[in-house]
């Protein structure tokens, strides 16, 4: 009986850790950034859809790429290309909550990729970008594991 209780506790802990890890990255249908190539935002300066044949799993999420070169660059230094706050809305994160994002709201600031909920929210975020980034950086560790 004791072994069953320990086994159950371990299963619950494993399930919690898996869920917490998944919650850190915003994904749609299991794809980070709605299937867009994270590297292309930096190298091409635009949103380019990735392809299913060029996929890489990172932080429990599937990332798609438009070229093998971009996929290899991501694999070599994923943190450089991973959106801030797991791809959740930068404005929402600054205000202490996770919100989904639209791909066309992307911005690169000081070599970091940010997304927002929609264009209206992006406009609000752009007005106080520096202060909101600082605030979001403080909030993210507190909310990143929330669903």
C-alpha positions as CSV (number, residue, x, y, z in Angstrom):
1,X,0.0,0.0,0.0
2,X,2.8,2.4,0.9
3,X,4.4,1.8,-2.6
4,X,1.1,2.6,-4.3
5,X,0.8,5.9,-2.4
6,X,4.4,6.8,-3.3
7,X,3.9,5.8,-6.9
8,X,0.7,7.9,-7.1
9,X,2.5,10.9,-5.6
10,X,5.3,10.6,-8.2
11,X,2.8,10.4,-11.0
12,X,1.1,13.5,-9.8
13,X,4.4,15.4,-9.5
14,X,5.4,14.3,-13.0
15,X,2.1,15.4,-14.4
16,X,2.4,18.8,-12.6
17,X,5.9,19.4,-13.9
18,X,4.9,18.5,-17.5
19,X,2.0,20.9,-17.3
20,X,4.1,23.7,-15.8
21,X,6.7,23.3,-18.5
22,X,4.1,23.4,-21.3
23,X,2.5,26.5,-19.7
24,X,5.7,28.4,-20.1
25,X,5.5,28.6,-23.9
26,X,2.4,30.0,-25.7
27,X,1.4,27.6,-28.4
28,X,-1.4,27.1,-30.8
29,X,-2.2,23.5,-31.8
30,X,1.1,22.5,-30.2
31,X,3.2,24.9,-32.3
32,X,5.1,27.8,-30.8
33,X,4.5,31.2,-32.4
34,X,1.5,29.7,-34.3
35,X,4.0,27.8,-36.5
36,X,6.1,30.8,-37.6
37,X,9.9,30.7,-37.9
38,X,11.3,32.4,-34.7
39,X,14.7,33.0,-36.4
40,X,13.1,34.8,-39.4
41,X,11.9,37.7,-37.3
42,X,15.6,38.5,-36.7
43,X,17.1,37.5,-40.0
44,X,14.3,38.5,-42.5
45,X,12.6,41.1,-40.4
46,X,9.2,39.6,-41.0
47,X,6.9,36.8,-40.0
48,X,7.5,33.7,-42.2
49,X,5.6,30.5,-41.7
50,X,7.6,27.4,-40.8
51,X,7.1,24.0,-42.4
52,X,6.2,20.8,-40.7
53,X,9.3,19.0,-42.1
54,X,11.6,21.4,-40.3
55,X,10.5,21.0,-36.7
56,X,12.4,21.1,-33.4
57,X,11.0,20.4,-29.9
58,X,12.2,22.9,-27.3
59,X,10.7,23.4,-23.8
60,X,7.9,20.9,-24.5
61,X,6.7,22.8,-27.6
62,X,7.1,22.2,-31.4
63,X,9.0,25.0,-33.2
64,X,8.8,25.2,-37.0
65,X,11.3,26.8,-39.4
66,X,11.3,28.0,-43.0
67,X,14.8,26.7,-43.6
68,X,17.3,24.2,-42.3
69,X,19.7,27.1,-41.7
70,X,17.2,28.8,-39.4
71,X,16.4,25.6,-37.6
72,X,20.2,25.0,-37.0
73,X,20.6,28.6,-35.7
74,X,17.8,28.0,-33.2
75,X,19.2,24.7,-32.1
76,X,22.6,26.3,-31.5
77,X,21.2,29.2,-29.4
78,X,17.4,28.8,-28.7
79,X,17.4,31.4,-26.0
80,X,18.5,34.1,-28.5
81,X,15.5,33.5,-30.7
82,X,12.8,32.4,-28.2
83,X,10.3,35.2,-27.7
84,X,10.3,36.9,-24.3
85,X,7.7,35.7,-21.8
86,X,7.3,32.4,-23.7
87,X,5.6,34.3,-26.6
88,X,2.7,35.5,-24.3
89,X,1.7,39.1,-24.5
90,X,4.4,41.5,-23.3
91,X,1.8,44.0,-22.1
92,X,-0.2,41.4,-20.3
93,X,2.9,40.0,-18.6
94,X,3.8,43.5,-17.4
95,X,0.3,43.6,-15.8
96,X,0.8,40.2,-14.1
97,X,-1.1,37.9,-16.4
98,X,-0.6,35.6,-19.5
99,X,-2.5,36.5,-22.6
100,X,-2.4,34.9,-26.1
101,X,-0.8,36.8,-28.9
102,X,-1.1,37.5,-32.6
103,X,1.9,36.9,-34.8
104,X,1.6,40.3,-36.6
105,X,2.2,42.1,-33.3
106,X,5.9,41.2,-33.1
107,X,8.7,43.6,-32.2
108,X,12.4,43.1,-31.7
109,X,13.8,45.4,-29.0
110,X,17.5,45.2,-28.0
111,X,17.9,41.8,-29.8
112,X,14.8,40.3,-28.0
113,X,11.5,39.2,-29.6
114,X,8.2,40.4,-28.1
115,X,4.6,39.7,-29.0
116,X,1.3,41.4,-28.0
117,X,-2.3,40.4,-27.8
118,X,-3.4,42.5,-30.8
119,X,-2.5,45.7,-32.6
120,X,-4.3,47.9,-30.2
121,X,-2.5,46.4,-27.2
122,X,0.8,46.7,-29.2
123,X,0.1,50.4,-29.6
124,X,-0.3,50.8,-25.8
125,X,2.8,48.7,-25.2
126,X,4.9,50.8,-27.7
127,X,4.1,54.0,-25.8
128,X,5.7,52.8,-22.6
129,X,7.9,50.0,-23.9
130,X,11.0,50.4,-21.7
131,X,9.0,50.7,-18.5
132,X,6.7,47.8,-19.5
133,X,9.6,45.5,-20.4
134,X,11.2,46.2,-17.0
135,X,7.8,45.5,-15.3
136,X,7.3,42.3,-17.4
137,X,10.8,41.1,-16.6
138,X,9.9,41.3,-12.9
139,X,6.5,39.6,-13.4
140,X,7.4,36.8,-15.7
141,X,9.1,34.6,-13.0
142,X,6.0,34.9,-10.9
143,X,3.5,33.9,-13.6
144,X,5.4,31.8,-16.1
145,X,4.1,28.4,-14.7
146,X,0.5,29.5,-14.5
147,X,-2.0,28.2,-16.9
